[in-house]
Amino acid sequence: MGSQAQLVGPVSYSALKTWIYDQEDYERRTGEPAPLTDEQRLAMAVLVSPQPLSPPALSLKQEGVDGMETDWSYKDAIVPAEYVYEELPASIHGSPQWRTRCRLPREAPDLWFPDFNEPRPEDSVFPSKKASRQHAARCAIECLISQGLMSSDGFHIKHALKSTATALASSASSTAITTVRDNTPSARNPSQSRPRPLVAWPAEVSARPATEWRLGRAEEQASPDQGITATNVVGSRGNMSSFSERPPHSWSDGNDLKVSSIQQLDSLCKALKLGSPTYNLVPSGEGAENIFSGRIVFSPLSTKGGGTSVGRTLPEGVGEVHDVFTKKAAREKMAQSVLRYLMTAYEDVLDTRLGEVGAI
């Protein structure tokens, strides 16, 4: 028969700590756990109940996390998430541990969730493969929600996303990591701005009446091979010329021809002889991977022949971005800010010059 545990008097914490120290010292010296009696094992089992590790609780519905791949690859027909599993060596007390990383090939192909360089990487280690996978999925979903690419309940993925840059920089909800200062007149008072197309493809140009362009006698008919057209109205009195340029094409998922804000700004600057825009970008801070801040600077142009430089005339905040994810998205935001400013600031100049030419 096994020995029966006998009732003993109170045991002080000091005595318990001394016993624990002796047990650990034995294990350090011999490399093996100290021998325990049945009574000691029973006492330890009563004192310390093993607590299973579980993923950190998040404010997301469990079904949304477990069903992330189903929503992506079947219901929403989006490229499914990728998972990489890592089996860690077993601890001295139990079974192997698992760590999983998740990648979003469509929305954030350069990022892995969770970040193993985080302050507490041990938080990403779990006793089961499924638990580690769920934690990785939660981290990815949190990123999507913070960028406005998924509803706050973690169920519905938003569409009309063309690339990583546009996905993480185009939505208004991207203010979680993106802040763009825009002090242009149109941004301060949108009701006073007069929108006007900067560029148009030939099919659109030919379909519009000549009066819509307000070019008078200086208007030139676009031909099918012209590409993007614009009018150069900066220079001496009556000096109007046109240029024709086809920018590099970028294709969307639906094979629709798309012109980026960077290309539009380059075309407008050439038409207005404003010099070439330079995109000066720097990392937003130490440890901020793929997050940039910067400002557009225009290379000074000689004023000979009517050219000008806006490098020192851009208002503060125009062409500036702060904490934008990826360089490409930052450049797009910078270009959009300058485009809005130029299209408003030069509207009256364009109309005045065209009126002078028409009066000759």
Sequence and secondary structure as in RCSB ss.txt:
>XXXX:A:sequence
MGSQAQLVGPVSYSALKTWIYDQEDYERRTGEPAPLTDEQRLAMAVLVSPQPLSPPALSLKQEGVDGMETDWSYK
DAIVPAEYVYEELPASIHGSPQWRTRCRLPREAPDLWFPDFNEPRPEDSVFPSKKASRQHAARCAIECLISQGLM
SSDGFHIKHALKSTATALASSASSTAITTVRDNTPSARNPSQSRPRPLVAWPAEVSARPATEWRLGRAEEQASPD
QGITATNVVGSRGNMSSFSERPPHSWSDGNDLKVSSIQQLDSLCKALKLGSPTYNLVPSGEGAENIFSGRIVFSP
LSTKGGGTSVGRTLPEGVGEVHDVFTKKAAREKMAQSVLRYLMTAYEDVLDTRLGEVGAI
>XXXX:A:secstr
            HHHHHHHHHHHHHHHHHHSS     HHHHHHHHHH           SS HHHHHTHHHIIIII
S     EEEEEEE   TTSS EEEEEEEETTTEEEEEES TTSS GGGG BSSHHHHHHHHHHHHHHHHHHTTSB
 TTS  B     SHHHHHHSSGGGGGT B     HHHH GGG     S   HHHHHHS HHHHT GGG     TT
  EEEEE  SSTT  EEEEE    EE TT  EE  HHHHHHHHHHHHT   EEEEEEESSTT TTEEEEEEEE  
   GGG    TTTS TTTTEEEEEESHHHHHHHHHHHHHHHHHHHTHHHHHHHHHHHHH 
